[in-house]
Amino acid sequence: MTAAGLLALAAGGAGLAAASLLGAAALRPTGLPSRLLALWLLAYGQVVLLAEVLSELRLLGRGGFLAGQAVFVGLAAYAWSRAGRPRPLAFAGEAARAALSGARRHRALALFALGVGVLALANLGFPFLYPPLNGDANAYHLPRAFYWLELGTARHFPTSDFRMTQMPPDPSFVLAWVLALSGAFQGLNVPQWLAALALACAVAGLSRLAGFARSASLFPALVVLCLPAVVVQTGSAQTELVTAAVASAAVLFGFRAILSERPARADLFLFGTASGLALGTKLTVLFLVPGLALAMAALAAARPRGERLAPVRALLLSGAVGFLALGAYNAVLNLLDFGNPVASRQAVALTSAELPPWRFDQGTNVVRYLYQALDWPGLSRSEDSPLPRAGRAAFEAVAHAIGLDLRLDTDAAVLASSRSVPDEDRSGFGPIGFLVLVAAPFAAVAALLRLRRERTRISLARAALLVASLAWLPCFLAVDQPWSAQRVRYFLVFLPIVAAATVPAVAGGSRLRRALAAGTGALSLVVATGVTLAGPGGIRGGAYREPGFEARLREEVVTALARDLPAWFPGGSVFGVVSEHNDTLFHLFRALPQFRFRPVSEEEIGPLLAKGEIAAALVGQFRRESGQGITRPAVPLPRNAVLTADPARFYREHPRQYRLVVREGDAGLAAFLPLSRPLSWTATGPLELRLPAGLVAAAGPHPALLLPVDPPPAPGEAFAASVDGAPAIALRIGADLGVDLSREAAAAGAGSSFVTLALTRRLAGGAEVRAVPEDASDGLAPLTRDGAWLLPRVPVAGSIPGDLIEGLWRNGELPILGEPLPFVRVEGFHGVEGDASAPFRWTDGKGVLEVPVSVADPPRAVRLVFVGWRDDARFRLEANGTSLLEATLPSGALARDVELPPGLGPVLRLTLSSDLFRPPGDARALGVCVRSVTLLRDRRPPGRGSGALRTR
């Protein structure tokens, strides 16, 4: 971090703290937890509101944030002055006195709090050593914040990852604030760490609301801070703790307002602020709304008849204003850009695309989530330890006993690992959190029975809290959410509220309760300590997350770019980025601060390169193919590409980018595109491939793609192909499949930046092969060899490897017309026609065939098969300008083998010249009708064949 960045961050942080302190003092919320929570809500709300305004002014950046923060300080000072200038830090003395008094009276609780505090400081500091660039944070939270600063606005930008634009933006506004002011990439975990403290304050406040004593209400707050999912999230730049904190705050201030005889202004204001921020933070809070609405309706019904509607109206008004100010910004953009305030249809489809039905079995999913919640990080050293094995066996037995199948499939391995190694996405809540989940329904029933007996304010609040929070899970399952190992972290939205209403019950009182409290605290500390020392998801020891990187599987492409771009382009260069779903790209941004990166669409690349507005475009998923997931809309070959204004020169100078092997000849490039895994047809449609259009153009004027098919196509098989939606030629070339790309070559670089191929395999009987199983036993298999060749159709020596040409000969014959090679140049022939025998083509008076041949072992002869549909047609055959034969073609079919001269060179050019005639009813001028032209390896006597030519 530079001195300027440190100074800007200090100034912005001081302004944020000052405005929050003055605003909280003006509001005067009652109770220490509420006061502390109000400080965090006001700080969060300031950043979000400021980012929204700056976004519309297109001033999102360091200067805009500092100027806007100064305005907020002035507004807060004015409100504070109007409120009578109360002391902003008055609560600090109260907090210190309460802490000292509590420590003397509750020593065990004080020791528990001290241990939790030490762990909290450790989890604040450790991520500064290893940047918290994990999962979703690196996939979209951080990249979009980076892009917003580059563009100066949070308006939607071109991207194929819907999460970058359509998901709620509020937490990323905070990350943009940190990035803009600091100019560095440290401290990105601090927003989540502060949210954890805010969550603890909310839990303590909810416990007090449920009737528990001050010391007892502190106990669940400390227990929540020790849950594995909470500990790992404090070291990340994700959003789960922020979501949990604003959701719990909304419940706290909403309940306080509706339970009070006269709702306090502070409670109404903070409820609206928390509600708006919650809806702008993560959509999982929506599953909390039905239960919260039901509970608050019950609380309102318990009020005196004439006082029921007033607090409800006030809360609805406050929530609506909070949503419009702090939660509706991106919803409006989604509505304008996609026609839906939540997400586009494409986004909804992608979230559940290609998932098997068993993931939607909601009854079993409950058992799966409970199994996942009971993880053991900090208590077991490996997945083979007794606790993880016993837990898996117990859950499998229970699931079997009630007729369910605890199927985990491909997630089984990562879940087994997360039993001992903490993970930001998959870690659950340890034994204490699991017990809270299991006991919560029973606690809810007990609270409802107590409410029926007592009907006191406390019993009403406790029952309402449990009903509101526990309703989250059935609402979550009711919308047909598929099970995923990464979704257990969503439970943080409601589990802390459940803990607030249940955990204090074991604190204090009888000797048994004190023993239970001591065991709960000790076990919580042991688990939290183990999680802290192990580190979430490898953040503590993942060298590949450091600025220097390490060439690991998923980061190989980003590592190569971080190394190569400074050597290829000068500092200050601007790169356009076209990316799909990835969680590695942000590594590139932080590794190359000397460059600028901006999101662009594929359609923009050509014009931007032509105008010089970008030095190059980086396109792909930025991983090695074998480290990738599903790519839409196609599988790029190569998976990643650097596109420049002069692709031929770039690929010539940098032929091995991302394992791309390029050989250059006078006619263009021959590029080998390695495949690191088999490609196969899918059940949803044809196999789709993409190539950079610049690479296609650089390959020559008549490029073709040769794809290996393993095993080779069976006799009678055919392939249908299209290039960018237009029909293309796809032919079997021995064991390979050739696709003619020459139609696209002329337009490459002028339109789309990629050429998209769609291939369909057709059987001899005409049926299409749309699904090929990996273990196919019927002879149909995917493309499984090492890679594909992108070749010019008029190559010269060195452009095509000799072994590739050798592999195309079959029984000493190489057909070049009839079943042509895709890289044969064909000119002067009309389209393919056919009769009862076989296809044929007419020349237009001068038909030309050019084909690469081996200089060391050239063909010895050429076989011509004619269809004599005109009498006495005069024609001449030349090979590389040398006349081989002049003759008159009789009527009827004719096959003739003609010896080729020696010294052909690397390219054989055969020319068939003839006089022309116009048949009745045909507007074309026709020469001779050719059935096929085949090169022969064996030297055969001239004149061999059927029929006779009258030579001159």
N, C-alpha and C positions, 0 to 999 in steps of 0.2 A: 504494500500500500504506500503510495507517495505521500509526501508531506501535505500537498494540496488536498488529496483525498481524505487524509486523517483530519485536517482542519474542517473540511466541509462536513464530514460525518459528525464531528463534535458539535459544530454549529447547528446542524439539523437536529441532532439528538437533543441538544439543550433546548431548542425551540419547541420540539415536540413535548418534552417533559414539562416545560413551563406552561404551555397552553393546556396540557392535561391537568396539571395541578391547579391552575386557576379555574378551569372549567369544573373540576370535581368539587373545589371549595365553594363555587357559586351554586352548585346543585345541592350540596349538603346531604348526600345519602347517609342513612343511619346504619351503624354497625361497621366494625372494622373490615370484615370480608367484602362488604358491599363497596366501601370506599376504595379499597385496593383494586377491586374488579372494575370500578368506574374509571380509574386511571388508565387501565389497559384498554378498555372499550373506547375511551375518548382518543387515545393515541392511535389505535387501529382505525377508528372512524375518520380521523383527520387525514391519514395517509390515503385512504380510499377516496374520500371526497375530493382531496386535492388532486389525486391522479386523474379522476374523471374530468375535472375542470381543465387541467392542463392537457389532457388528451384531446379534448374538443378544440383547444387553442393551438394544438400541435406544438406544444412547448414542453413535452414530457422530457425531463432531463435534470441535471444538477442545478442549473440556474433557476429553472421553473420551480423546483421543489423548495429551494432556499427562499425565493421571493414569496411563494405561497405560504411557507411556514411562518414567515414574518407577519403576514396578514392574519393568520390564525392566532398568533400570539396577541396581536392587537385586539381582535374580536373577543378572545378569552379574557383579556384584561378589562375590556369594557363591561362584559357580563359580570366579572368578579367585582368590579367597582359598584355596579348597580345593585349587587347583592349585599352590600355593606362591607366589603373588603374583609371577609373572614380569613382567618389564618390558614394558608394552604397546607402547611405541614403540621397542623394541630394533631392529626391522627398519629404522627410518628411518636410523640411522647406517650400517647395512650397505648400504642402498640408495644413500646418498650416496657412500660409499667406492667401491662398484662403478661408479657413474656416472662419477666422476672418473677412475678407473683405465681404464674403457672408453673415455672420451673421449680420453685421451692415446694409447691404443693403436690406436683405430679412429676417426680423425678424420672420415673421410667418413661413417661411420655416425652420428657425433655431430652432424654438420651436418644429416643427414637427420632425425634425431630432433628437432633444434632447429626445423627447418622445420615438421615435423608438429605440434610443440607450439604454435607460433605460430598455425597454422591451427585447432588445436583450441580455443584461447582465443577466436579470432574467432568460431568457430561456437557457442561458449558465450554470447558477448555479443550477437551480432546479433539473435537471436530476442527479446531483451528490448525491442528497438525495434519489432519487427513480430511480434505474437503468433503462435505456431505452431499455428494453427487450420486444419488441412488435412484433407481427406478423411475417413478413418475416425475420426480423433481428434475432429473436430467432429461426426461423425455419431453416435458412441456411446461412445467412451472417456471423453470429458469430460462430455457430458450425463448419463450415468448416475452418474458420480462426484458431480456437482452434485445430482442427485436423491437419492442416498443420504444426503448431508448434510442435505438438506431433510427427508427422512423419518426420519433417525436410524438407518437400517438398510439393509443391502444385500440384503434379501429381495426377491423378484421383485415388480415393480409393473406396472400396466396399460400396455401399449405394443403397437403393431402392428409395431414393428421388433424382430424376434427377437434381433438382435445386442445390444440394450440389456440383455437379461436372460440369454440362453442362452449367450453366449460366455464363455470363461474370464475371471475378474474381476481377477486379481492386479495387472496393471499399472494398472488403474483405481483400485485401493486406494491405490497410491502417489500418483496424481493427486488423489484425495480427501484424502490426508494434506496435500499441498501447499496445496490450496484451503482446507481447514479451518483450518490454522494461519496462513496468510498472509492469508486473507480477500480475496485479490486474484487476478488472472489472469496475473501475470508468472511467469516461471521454470518454465513447464510443459514446457519442453524439457529441463530439467536431468536428470530421470530417464533419458531416452534418452542424454544426453551422458555421464552416469556409466556407463551400460551399455556404451557404446563403449569406455571405458577398461577396464572389466572384461573385455570381449571381447578386447582386446589382451593383457591379462594371461593369459587362458585360452589364446590362441594361442601366446604365448611359452612357457607351461608345457607345452603339447602338443608343441611343437618340441623342448624339452629332453627330454621323454619319448621322442621318436623318435630321440634320440641326437645331436642337433645341439649345437654349442657355445653358450655363453651369448650371445655377440655375434651368432652366426648365428640364434639363436632370437628375438632382438629384431627382426631384419630383417622377417620375415613379419608380426609384430605391427604394425609401422609401415606396411607395405604395405597391410594390411587397413584401417587407419584412413584411408587415402587413396582407397579405392574410392568411386566416385560415390554408390552406394546407401548407403554408410555415412555419408558426409559430409552428404547431404541428410537422413538420418534423425536425425542429432545435432541438427538444428534443428527437429525436429518432436515432437509428443506422441503418436506412434504407438507400436508395440510391437515392431518387427522387431529392433532392437538388443538389447532386453531378452530376447527369445526366443533370439537367437543366443548371448548371453552365458551364460544359464542352461543352454542345451543343451551348449555347449562345456565349461562347468564340470562338468556331469554326466559327460561323456566323460572329462575329465581326471582327476577324482577316482575314477571307476569303474575306469579303466585303472591308475591308481596303486595302488589297493587290490588288484587281481587280479594285478598284476605283482610285488607285494612278497612276500617270503617270509612275512611276517606283516603283514596289513593294519593300517595305523595307525588309531587311533581317530578322528583328525581327518579322514582320507580318507573313512572310512565315514560319519561325521556329515555332512560337506560333500557327499558324493554324495547322501545322502538329502535334504538341504536343496535342492540344485540340482535333483534329479529332481522333487520335489514342486512347486517353483516353476515348473519347465519345463511340467509338465502343467497348472498353473494359469495359465499365461501365454498360450499360443497352441496351438491344436490341430495346427499344422503340425509340432510336435515329434514327433507320433505316427508320422510317416513315417520318423523316425530310429530308432525302436525296433527294427524287425526287423534292420537292419544292425548296430546296436549289440549286440543280443542274440547275433547270429551271431559277431561279432568276440570278444565276451567269452567265449562258449562255447569258441571256439578257443584263447583265452588260458588258460582254465581247463584245457583238455585238455592243454596243453603243460606244466602243472605236474606234479610227482611224483604218482604214483598215489594215495597216501594224503592228498594235500593239495588235491585238486581241488574238493571240494564245500564245504569250510569257507568260503572267501572268497565263493563264490557264494551260500551261505545268508546270510552276513552282509550282502552287498549287497542281496539280495532283501528282507531284513528292514528294512534301512535305507531302501530305496526305498519300501516299503509304508508305513512310519511317516511318511516325508516327504510322501508323497502324501496320507495321511489328515489330516495337520496343515496342509499348505500348498497342496494341489491339489484336494482333494475337496469343498470347501465348495459350490461352485456345481453340481458334478456331482450332489450329493445333492439340492439344490433342483430341478434339472432332472428328476431321477427322481421326486420327489414331485409336481411341478407338471405335467410333460409325459410322464411314463412312460418317459423315455429319458435316461440320464446325459449324453449328448453334446449332442443337439439334438432338437427335436420334428420330427415328420414334415413339418409345414408349413415349418419352417426349411430342411430338406433339399430340399424341393421348390422353394422360392424361390431357392436358390442356383444352380439349373440351369434355371429356368423359361424357356421360350420361347427357348432358345439353339439356333442352327442346328446341324445334324449336323457340319459341317466343323470346328467348334471341338473336337470330341471325337476327331479324327483324331490319335492320339497320336504316330504316326510323324512327321507333319508338325509337330506341336507341339514336338518336340525341336528341330527346325530353327528354329522361330519363337522359342523361348526363347534359343537360341544367338545368333540375330540380334539379339534385344533386349538380350542381355547385352553385346554389343559396341556401346555407345553412345560418343559423342564429346564430352560436355560439357567445356568447358575447352580443347578442341583445335579446335573449329569454331565460327564465329560465327552460323551459320544452318543450317537444314536443307538449303539448296542448296549448301553448301560441298562441296568435293571428297570429303572423307572420308565423310560420310553417304551421298552418292550412290554412291560406289564400294562401300561396304559393302552397300547394298541390292542393287546390280547383281550383286555376287559371290554373295550368298546366293540370289538368284533363279536364277542360273545353276547353282549347286550343286543346289538343290532340283529344278530341271528335269532335270538330268542323272541324278538318282536316281529320277525319276518322281514327284516330289511337287510340290504347288502351294503356294507360299508366299503363301497368301491371308491378308490382314490386314483387309480389309473396312473397317468404320467406324473401326477402331483405327489405320488407316494414318496418318491425319493427326496424331493425338496422339503416335504413335511417331516420326513424322518430326520433330515439334517437340522431343521429348525427346532427339533426337540431339544437339541443341545447347543447349537450355534444360533444366536439371536439374529433376526432378520426383520427389516423395517416393514416388509409387506406381509409376512406369514407368521410372525411371532404372535402368540396369544396373550394370556393374562396370568399364566402360572397357576399354582394350586389355590392361592387365595382368591384370585379373580374367578376361577372356575367354581369354587364353592359359593361365591356371591351369586353367580349366574344360576346355579342349581337351587339355591335357597330362596331366590327372589320370588318365584311364584307362590311358594308357601308363605313367605312374608307378606305378599299382597293379600292372600286369602285371610291371614290373621289380622291384617290391618283393616280389611273390610268388615270382619266380624266384630272387631273392637269398635269400629265406627258405628256399627248397628247398636252396640250397647251404650256407648258413651256420647256420641255426637258432639264432641268437643272440637275446638279449632285445631288442636294438635293432631288428633286422630284423623280429622278430615284432611289436613295437609299431608300427613304421612301416606294415607291411602291414595290420595290424588297423585302424589309423586310416583308411587310404584305403578299405578295404572298408566300414567302418562308415559313413563319410560319403557315399561315392558311391552306396551303396544307397538313399539318400534319394530320388533322382530316379526310379528305376524304381518305387519304392513309391508315390511321388506320382502317377505316371502310371497305375499299375495300378488305382487306385480310380476310374478314368474321370473324372479331373478335366478339365473343359473349359479350353481355352486362353483366357486373358484378359491383356490388356496390363498389368494391375495386379498380376499374380501373380509377376512375376519377382523381386520383393522377398523372396518366400518363400525364395529360394535362399540368403539369408543364414544360414539354419539350418545348412547344411552346408559352404558355400564356405570360411568361415574355417578349418574343420578340415582341409579339403583343402589350403589354403594353408600351414597349419602343417607339413604333411608333405611339401610339394613346394618351396615358395619358398626355404627355407634352402639348398637344393642349389646355388643359383647364388651364394651368399655366400662369399667368401674362396676360398683355394686358388689355382688357376692364374690366369694373366693374363686368359684368356678369361672365367673366372667372375667375376673382379673387374670386367671391363668390362660383363658382363651385369648384375651387381648395380648398378653405377653408372647404367647406362641405365634399369634398372627403377625405381630410386629417383628419378631425375630426372623420368622420365615420370609417375610416381605423384604427385610434388609439383606438376607442371604441371597435371595434371588436377584434383587436389584444390584448388589455388588458383583455377582457373577456376570450379569448382563453388561454392566459397565466395563468390567475388565476384558470381557470377550469382544465387545464392540459389535454394533449392529451391521450385519451384512458385509463384514470385511472392511468397514470404513476405517477401523483402527489399524489394520495391517495391509490394506489393499494398495500395493505400490502403483497399480495401473490407474489409480485415481489421483496420483500426484501429477504436477505439471509436466514432469518428464515422461510419464507414461511407461508402459511396459507392453511389448508386442504380444498381447494375449489374443485369444480367438476373436472375441467380440470387438476389441478395440484396434485390431490390426490396421484397418483402413484409416481411422482417425490418427493413429500413430504415424502412418505413412504420410498423411497430409500435413501433420504438424512438422514433420521432418522436411518434406519436399517443397511445400508452398513457399517458404522463405528463399529457397534456392531458385525457384522458377519465376517468382514475381517480386517486384520491388516493394519496400515498405510503403504503407499507405494505400495499397491496392484495395479495391472494393470487389467483393465476390458475391455473386448471386447464389442463393442456396435453394435448391428444390429438394425437399426431404420428405420421406414417408415416416411411418412409425419407427422411432429409434430411441435409444436411451444412451447414446454415446456422443451425440453431436456437440453438446455443451462443452465437452472436453476440448474440442477444437477451438471454441471461442476464447476460453480462458488460457489456452496454450499459446495463442497468437494475438496478443493485444496490439501488435503493430499493424494489423489488418482490420478492415471493416467488412461485416457480413450483413446482407439484407435478404429477406425472403422474396422470392420471385416465382412466377408460374412458368411452366415449360414454354408457353406461348410467348412469354416476354423475352426469353433468352436471346433469340436471334436479333431482334431490334436493339436490345440493350448492348449486345456485343458490337453490332454494327455502328452504334453511336459512340462507343467507347465509354459508356457509363459504368460498365463492369469490366474487370480484367478477365474474368472467367466465370463460369457457372459450375458449382459443385452439385452433382445430382446423385441421389441414391439413398440407401438406408444407412450408409456409413458403417457397415460391418462386413466381415467376410460372409460369403453366402452360407457356409456351414454354420455360422453363428446367428443366422437370421430366422425370423418367424415368417408369417404369411406376408407376401408382398402384393399390394393391389395398385393398379389393375393387372399387373403382369409380373413376370420374372425377368428382370433386366439381365442381359448378358453383354458386357460385364455388369455386376450388381451396382457398381459405382463408377462414375465417369466425371472427368474434368473437361468441360466444353469451352473452347476458345474460338476467337474469330478466324483463326487459321488452323483448322484441325489437322490438315495433312502435315504441316510443319511440327505441330505440337506432338502428334503421335510418333513422328519420325525422331524427334529429339528425346522423347520420354516414352520409349516403347514398352516399358515394363511396369507401368503404373498399375497397381493392384493385380499383379500376376498376369497382365495382358502381354502376350508375346507378339511382336510385330516384325515382319520381314518386308523390306522395301525393294521394289524393282522399278524399272522405267515406266511401267504401266500403272503403278499404284502400290498399295500395301496389301500384304497377306497377313491377317491378324488371327492368332490363335486365341480363342476365348475359353479358358479353362472352366470346367465344372467341378465343384467340390462335392456334389452329391447328385444322385440321379434325378432327372426330371421325368414326369409321367403325365399322361392325360388324366384329367380329373372328371368326376361324375357330373360336374356342373357345366361342362362345356369343353371346347377345344383347348389344347395346350397353347399358351400365349407366351411370346418371347419379345423382349425389347432390345434394341440396339441404338446406341447414340447415332443420330443422323450424321453428325460430323465424321464419325468413323466410317460410316457407310460411304459417304462422299469421298473420303480420302482413299478408300480401297480401289478406286478406279471408276471409269465410266459405266462399266457393266458388272457390278458386284453380284455375288451370290453367296448364300450361306450353306455350308455343308454340315449337317448334323448327324452324329452317329446314332444308329438305331441298333439296339442289342437285345435279342438276336436280330440278324438282318431281316428285312421285309420278306415275307413269303411270296412265292410266285402268285401273281394275280392281285396282289395288294396294290392299293393306290393311296395317294394322299391329296387332300384338298387344302389349299393355302390361300390366305389373303394378306395383303400388305396394307396397313392402315385402312382396312375395310374394303379394299379393291381386290378382285381375284388376282392371284399370282400363280406362276408355274411351280409345281412341286413334283419332283420326279425321283424315282429310286435310282441311285447311282451305286450299284454294287451293294455294299453293306451300309451305305449312307443314304441320307435324304437330302436332296438339293432343292433350295428355294431361290428362285430368281428375284433379285432385288433391284434390277435395273430400272424399273418404273419409278422407284423412289429416288434413285441417285440424282436425277436432274433437279429435283425439288429439295434435296437435302440442304438444310441450313436456311431455307427460305420460309419454312412453315414450322412444324413441330420439331422439337429438339430430339425426338426419338422416333425410330421406325418400329412399329408394332406388327409382329407376325402372329397370325392365328393358324394353327395346324390341326387338321382332323384326319385321323387314320380311317381308311375305308377298306373293308374286306373284299375278297373276290366276288362275293354274292351281292355286294352293294351296301351292306350294313356298315354303320359307322361305329368305330371303337371310341367310346367316350369315357370309359373307365378301365384302367389297367391296374390290377392289384399288384402290390410290390412283390408278392410271391406267385406271380402268374405261372401257371403250369400248362397253359395252352399255346405257348410259343410267343405270346404277346408280352412285351416288356417295355419298360421306360427307356429313355435315352440314358445310357449308363456309362459310356466311355469317358475318356479324360476331358473332352471338350469339343468345340466346334470351330470350323475354319470360315472366316469371312474372306472371300477371294475375288479378285478382279476377273472378269470373263475374258479379258485379252491379256493374260499375263506374259511375262518374259522369264528368261532363266533366273532362277533364284526366288521368284515370286511364289511359286508353289513347290513344296518339297517333292522330290522325286518319288519318295515312297508313297505319297498320296496318289500320284498319277499311276504308279504301278498297281495300286490296289483297285483301280477302276477297270483294268483289263480282265476279261472273263473269257477263258478258253481261246486266247489269242485274238479276241475281237474287242473293239472299242467303238460302240455306236455314237455318232455325233449328229445324226439327224434321224428322226423317227422316235428314238428315246434319247434326246440329246443330253449332254452334260450341261449343268446350269451355267458353267463359265465358258461355254462355246459361244463365240460371236456369230450370229446368224443375221444376214442382211440379204435383201433382194428376194425373199420368199413371201408368198401370200400366206394367209392363215391355214391352220390345219383343217383338212377335210377328210372324208372317209367314204369307203364303199363297203361291200360285203366282206372284203378280204382284210383290209387294214387301213390305217390312216395314210394320207399322202399330202404333199404340199406342191403347189405350182411355183416356179420361179417367175420373176417379172422381166426376164430376159438376161439378167446377170445376178445369179445367186452366189453368195459368198459365205463360206464357213471358215472361221479361224479357231484353232484349238492349240493349246500348249502340248508339246511333245518332248520326249526325253532326247537330249542331244546324244547321250551315250548309247541309247538303244531305241532308235526311232522306228516308227511303223514302216513296213516294207511295201505295203500295197493298200489300195482303197477299193472297197466294193460299192458299186453304184447299183441301186435297184430302181428301175424306171417303170412307170405306167404309160405305155404308148397310146395315148388317146388322140393323137393326131398323126397324120402320115408324113413321112419324110421330113421330120424336124431336124434341122441342122444345129449342132451344138459343138462347143469346144471346152475341154477340161484343162485347167492350168493348176499347177502347184507352185506357189511362191513365184509366180510370173513365168514359169517354164511350162511350155505347152506339152501336155502328155497325150492328148488324144483329140482328133477332130473327126467327127463321124456324123452319119445321118441315122436318126432313131426311127426304127420301123414301128408299126402299130403292134399292140400287145405288150405283155409284161416282159421285162428283160432284166437280167442281173449280169454285171460285168465287173471283173477284178482287174484293176489297172496298177502296174508297178509304179512305185514312187521313186524319184531320183534320190541319190545320197546327198548328205550335207544339207538337210532341211533347216537346221538351226532350231531354236527353242519354240518357234511358232510355225505351224503349218497353215497356209492360206490356200484353200481350194476355191476355184472360181469356175462356175458352170455358166457359160455364155451361150445364147441361142437367139434365133430370130423369133419374132413375135407373131401372134395371131389373136383374133377376137372371136370366140365362139358365139353362136347365136344366143341371144338372151342374156349375155354376160357382158357387162361394161368394162371388164378388166382386160388389159393386154397381158397375155399369158405366154410363157416360154415353154419349158418342159415340165412334166409331172414326175416328181421324185418321191419314191416310197421310203427310201432310207439311204444313208451314207454311213459306211462303217470302215474304220481303220483296221488293217490286218497286220498282225505281227509276223506271220510266216510269208516268205517270198513264194508267190504262186505264179504259174505261167500266164502271160497275157492272153486274154480271150477266153479264159475259163468262165463258164457260166451258161445260162440258158439263152437261146435266141442268138442273133448275129447282128453286128453293127457293120454298116457299109462305110468303111473309112476312105479318106481321100489321100 
